[in-house]
């Protein structure tokens, strides 16, 4: 577990060992954390917590004086826990499902048996737990987390530039730091919008290609399932952030001007995270609707092609019906029939067949002519 002491101008990393696990966030008068630093960030991995959850909870209690509930400890250790916000009397717990990228995906579920495109196989998630204690933020995350490691590097390399430039300031509170991390995690989903759209275009071209029949239905079904899971994931994230925002509105004390400004800043950042989640959710729903429309158009095109084939077969059948009638009549076994003993009987029969075909084609032409004329009159 690593500890960051964060002030207005710097962030100091203090790797924590078991021998120095107490009094790092003490109440002593000469305690440097109380005099120079606004708050503390405790960063720990799932492996460290899962090794001995009770010992880790006792360690957090020694550092902050707050004991984590048993149910919340189980939620933190649960790698399949959905995004959720759960406030307690002494702290708040936020569980957020983030994308598992690169090395993070090694411990996620196996999707090799599914015939999905590569971009949809990237939709593997891992939970990150945030504990908001008194002037302390605790993050429990995977061993390889690009977002957390990027924020750690940014804090360690921070150099104040302009006091009037908000983008160059360190996070002002544990809540501010948590919302910045959440915003970076949601941005990973936003980065998938273009690859997902490109993959959808490929599906559409494959579904509507008349030269090559589409037969990759298993991959298409798996892709639809993954898009539906992404939609549910975004809905859970949005609900968790909405509950967090309501918690800030209901419980955050803003009696002074400075506290009111800090509260407004938190609400702005929370709304920004929610807006990003909503953009991913809307894009996912548009992809699902477009994919469903492509499937419907595909079946409509197949039905139209089948209808055209049946129409051609019907025309051929109707064309041979009078010919079959004529050959059936002259094939009857009667002793006396017209043209039976006549030398020109065969020629007359062939002429009658040709006349029947000619009259049938004229009837089709007239029908098509009147239909086109009615269409032009309607316009």
C-alpha positions in Angstrom: 0.0 0.0 0.0 1.3 3.4 -1.0 0.5 6.7 0.7 0.3 10.1 -1.0 0.4 13.2 1.1 -1.3 15.9 -1.1 -1.2 19.7 -0.4 -1.9 22.7 -2.6 1.6 22.7 -4.2 2.9 19.1 -4.0 2.2 15.4 -3.6 4.7 13.3 -1.7 4.7 9.5 -2.0 5.5 7.4 1.0 5.6 3.7 0.3 4.1 2.0 3.4 5.7 -1.0 5.0 4.3 -3.3 7.7 6.8 -1.9 10.2 5.5 1.7 9.8 1.8 1.1 9.5 0.7 3.2 12.5 0.6 6.9 13.2 1.1 7.9 9.6 -2.1 9.9 9.8 -2.0 10.8 13.4 -3.4 13.5 15.6 -0.1 14.7 17.1 0.6 18.4 17.2 3.9 18.0 15.3 2.4 15.6 12.7 3.6 16.8 9.3 0.4 15.4 7.7 -1.7 17.7 9.8 0.4 20.8 9.3 1.4 20.7 5.6 -1.0 18.4 3.8 -4.7 18.7 3.1 -5.5 15.1 2.7 -4.0 11.6 2.1 -4.5 9.1 -0.7 -4.0 5.4 0.2 -3.5 3.3 -2.9 -3.7 -0.5 -2.6 -4.2 -3.4 -5.0 -6.8 -6.2 -4.9 -4.1 -8.8 -4.3 -2.9 -7.0 -1.2 -6.4 -6.8 0.3 -7.4 -10.4 -0.7 -4.2 -11.8 0.9 -5.6 -10.9 4.4 -8.8 -8.7 4.4 -9.1 -8.5 8.2 -5.5 -7.4 8.6 -5.9 -4.7 5.9 -9.1 -3.5 7.5 -7.3 -3.2 10.9 -4.5 -1.3 9.1 -7.0 1.2 7.7 -8.6 1.5 11.1 -5.2 2.3 12.7 -4.5 4.9 10.1 -7.8 6.7 10.0 -9.7 5.6 13.1 -12.6 4.3 11.0 -13.5 0.7 10.8 -14.9 -0.7 7.5 -18.0 -2.7 7.7 -18.0 -6.5 6.9 -20.4 -6.2 4.0 -18.3 -3.4 2.5 -15.2 -5.4 2.9 -16.8 -8.2 0.9 -17.9 -5.8 -1.8 -14.3 -4.5 -2.1 -13.0 -8.1 -2.4 -15.7 -9.0 -5.0 -14.2 -8.7 -8.5 -17.6 -9.0 -10.1 -19.4 -6.3 -8.0 -21.4 -3.9 -10.2 -21.0 -0.2 -10.1 -22.6 1.1 -6.9 -22.6 3.9 -4.3 -23.2 3.0 -0.7 -22.8 5.7 2.1 -22.2 4.7 5.7 -22.2 6.7 8.9 -18.4 7.4 8.8 -17.5 7.0 5.2 -18.7 6.5 1.6 -18.0 3.5 -0.7 -18.0 3.9 -4.4 -17.5 0.8 -6.6 -16.9 1.6 -10.3 -16.4 -0.9 -13.1 -13.6 0.3 -15.4 -12.2 -1.1 -18.7 -9.4 -3.7 -18.2 -6.8 -2.8 -20.9 -3.6 -4.5 -21.9 -2.0 -6.1 -18.9 -5.2 -5.5 -16.8 -7.1 -8.0 -19.0 -4.9 -11.0 -17.9 -7.1 -11.7 -14.9 -10.5 -11.1 -16.5 -12.9 -13.7 -17.9 -11.9 -15.7 -20.9 -13.6 -14.7 -24.2 -11.5 -16.8 -26.5 -14.4 -19.2 -27.1 -16.6 -16.4 -28.3 -16.3 -15.4 -32.0 -16.4 -11.7 -31.4 -14.4 -8.9 -33.1 -11.3 -7.7 -31.3 -12.9 -4.4 -30.4 -15.7 -6.1 -28.5 -13.3 -8.3 -26.7 -11.8 -5.1 -25.2 -15.1 -4.6 -23.3 -13.7 -6.5 -20.2 -14.1 -4.7 -16.9 -12.6 -4.7 -13.4 -13.9 -2.9 -10.3 -12.2 -0.1 -8.6 -13.3 0.7 -5.1 -13.1 4.2 -3.6 -13.4 4.8 0.2 -14.0 8.4 1.2 -12.9 8.7 4.8 -12.0 11.8 6.9 -9.5 13.7 4.7 -8.5 10.3 3.2 -9.2 8.6 -0.1 -8.6 4.8 -0.3 -8.5 3.2 -3.7 -8.6 -0.6 -4.2 -7.7 -1.5 -7.8 -6.1 -4.1 -10.0 -2.4 -4.5 -10.0 -2.1 -3.0 -13.4 -4.3 0.0 -13.7 -3.4 2.6 -16.4 -5.7 5.2 -14.9 -4.4 5.0 -11.4 -0.7 4.7 -12.4 -1.1 7.7 -14.7 -2.6 9.7 -11.9 0.2 8.7 -9.6 2.8 9.7 -12.1 1.1 13.0 -12.7 1.0 13.8 -9.0 4.7 12.9 -8.5 5.8 15.1 -11.4 3.5 18.0 -10.6 5.0 21.5 -10.6 2.8 24.5 -9.9 2.7 26.9 -12.9 0.0 29.4 -12.6 -2.2 29.9 -9.5 -5.0 31.2 -11.7 -4.9 28.2 -14.0 -7.3 25.6 -12.6 -6.0 22.9 -14.9 -2.6 23.1 -13.3 -3.9 22.7 -9.7 -3.7 19.5 -7.7 -7.0 17.9 -6.6 -8.3 20.0 -3.7 -10.0 17.2 -1.8 -10.4 13.4 -1.7 -13.7 13.8 -3.5 -12.1 15.9 -6.2 -9.3 13.3 -6.7 -11.9 10.5 -6.9 -14.0 12.3 -9.5 -10.9 13.0 -11.6 -10.0 9.3 -11.6 -13.6 8.4 -12.5 -13.6 10.9 -15.3 -10.4 9.3 -16.7 -12.0 5.8 -16.5 -15.1 6.9 -18.3 -12.9 8.5 -21.0 -11.6 5.0 -21.8 -15.1 4.1 -22.9 -15.4 7.2 -25.0 -12.2 6.1 -26.8 -14.0 2.9 -28.0 -16.8 4.8 -29.8 -14.9 5.1 -33.1 -13.7 1.4 -33.2 -17.2 0.2 -32.4 -18.7 2.4 -35.1 -16.2 1.1 -37.6 -17.0 -2.5 -36.6 -20.7 -1.7 -37.0 -20.1 -0.5 -40.6 -18.4 -3.8 -41.4 -21.4 -5.7 -40.1 -23.7 -3.6 -42.2 -21.7 -4.1 -45.4 -21.5 -7.8 -44.7 -25.2 -8.1 -44.0 -26.2 -6.1 -47.1 -23.6 -7.5 -49.6 -25.7 -9.2 -52.3 -22.7 -11.0 -53.7 -21.8 -13.0 -50.6 -24.4 -14.4 -48.3 -23.9 -13.6 -44.6 -23.3 -16.7 -42.4 -21.4 -15.3 -39.4 -24.5 -15.3 -37.2 -22.7 -16.6 -34.0 -20.3 -13.7 -34.0 -23.1 -11.3 -34.6 -25.1 -12.7 -31.7 -22.1 -12.5 -29.4 -21.5 -8.9 -30.4 -25.1 -8.0 -29.6 -24.8 -9.6 -26.2 -21.7 -7.6 -25.5 -23.3 -4.4 -26.5 -26.2 -5.1 -24.2 -23.8 -5.8 -21.4 -22.1 -2.4 -22.1 -25.5 -0.7 -21.9 -26.3 -2.3 -18.6 -22.8 -1.4 -17.3 -23.3 2.3 -18.3 -26.7 2.4 -16.6 -25.2 1.1 -13.4 -22.4 3.6 -13.6 -24.9 6.4 -14.2 -27.1 5.4 -11.3 -24.0 5.2 -8.9 -22.9 8.7 -10.0 -26.4 10.1 -9.6 -26.6 8.8 -6.0 -23.1 10.3 -5.3 -24.3 13.6 -6.6 -27.4 13.5 -4.5 -25.2 12.7 -1.5 -23.1 15.7 -2.1 -26.2 17.9 -2.4 -27.8 16.6 0.8 -24.8 16.2 3.1 -22.0 18.6 2.0 -21.8 21.6 4.4 -21.4 24.8 2.4 -21.9 27.5 5.1 -19.0 29.6 4.0 -18.1 31.0 0.6 -15.1 28.7 0.2 -17.0 25.6 1.1 -19.8 26.6 -1.2 -17.3 27.0 -4.1 -15.8 23.6 -3.2 -19.3 22.0 -3.3 -20.1 23.6 -6.7 -16.8 22.3 -8.0 -17.6 18.8 -6.9 -21.1 19.0 -8.4 -19.6 20.3 -11.7 -17.1 17.4 -11.8 -19.8 14.9 -10.9 -22.1 16.2 -13.6 -19.2 16.0 -16.1 -18.7 12.3 -15.3 -22.4 11.6 -15.6 -22.5 13.4 -19.0 -19.6 11.3 -20.3 -21.3 8.1 -19.1 -24.5 9.3 -20.8 -22.7 9.9 -24.0 -21.3 6.3 -24.0 -24.8 5.0 -23.1 -26.5 6.9 -25.9 -23.8 5.7 -28.4 -24.2 2.1 -27.3 -28.0 2.3 -27.8 -27.5 3.9 -31.2 -25.1 1.0 -32.1 -27.7 -1.6 -31.0 -30.5 0.1 -32.9 -28.3 0.4 -36.0 -27.3 -3.2 -35.8 -30.9 -4.3 -35.3 -31.9 -2.2 -38.3 -29.2 -3.8 -40.4 -30.4 -7.3 -39.5 -34.0 -6.3 -40.4 -32.8 -4.8 -43.7 -30.9 -8.0 -44.4 -33.9 -10.2 -43.9 -36.0 -7.8 -45.9 -33.5 -8.0 -48.8 -33.5 -11.8 -48.5 -37.3 -11.8 -48.6 -37.3 -9.5 -51.6 -34.9 -11.7 -53.4 -37.0 -14.7 -52.6 -40.1 -12.9 -53.8 -38.4 -12.0 -57.1 -37.5 -15.6 -57.6 -41.0 -16.8 -56.8 -42.4 -14.2 -59.2 -40.1 -15.5 -62.0 -41.2 -19.0 -61.3 -44.8 -18.0 -61.3 -44.5 -16.3 -64.7 -42.8 -19.4 -66.1 -45.5 -21.6 -64.7 -48.3 -19.4 -66.0 -46.5 -19.3 -69.4 -46.6 -23.1 -69.7 -50.1 -23.6 -68.4 -51.8 -23.0 -71.9 -49.1 -25.1 -73.6 -49.8 -27.9 -71.1 -53.5 -27.6 -71.7 -53.0 -27.8 -75.5 -50.7 -30.9 -75.3 -53.1 -32.5 -72.8 -56.1 -32.0 -75.2 -54.3 -33.4 -78.2 -52.9 -36.2 -76.1 -56.3 -37.7 -75.3 -57.0 -41.1 -76.8 -60.0 -40.4 -79.0 -60.5 -42.1 -82.3 -61.6 -38.9 -84.1 -60.1 -35.5 -83.2 -59.3 -32.4 -85.3 -55.9 -32.4 -87.0 -55.1 -35.9 -85.9 -54.9 -37.3 -89.4 -54.2 -34.0 -91.1 -50.7 -33.5 -92.5 -50.7 -29.9 -91.3 -52.1 -30.7 -87.8 -48.7 -30.5 -86.1 -48.0 -27.1 -87.6 -51.4 -25.8 -86.5 -50.8 -27.1 -83.0 -47.4 -25.4 -82.8 -48.9 -22.2 -84.1 -51.7 -22.3 -81.5 -49.1 -22.7 -78.8 -47.1 -19.8 -80.2 -50.2 -17.7 -80.3 -51.0 -18.5 -76.7 -47.5 -17.5 -75.6 -47.8 -14.2 -77.6 -51.1 -13.3 -76.1 -49.8 -14.1 -72.6 -46.8 -11.8 -73.1 -49.1 -9.0 -74.4 -51.2 -9.4 -71.3 -48.2 -9.0 -69.1 -47.0 -6.0 -71.0 -50.4 -4.3 -70.7 -50.5 -5.0 -67.0 -47.1 -3.5 -66.5 -48.1 -0.5 -68.6 -51.2 0.3 -66.7 -49.4 -0.2 -63.4 -46.7 2.3 -64.3 -49.3 4.8 -65.6 -51.2 4.6 -62.3 -47.9 5.2 -60.4 -47.2 8.3 -62.5 -50.7 9.7 -62.0 -50.4 9.2 -58.2 -47.3 11.4 -58.2 
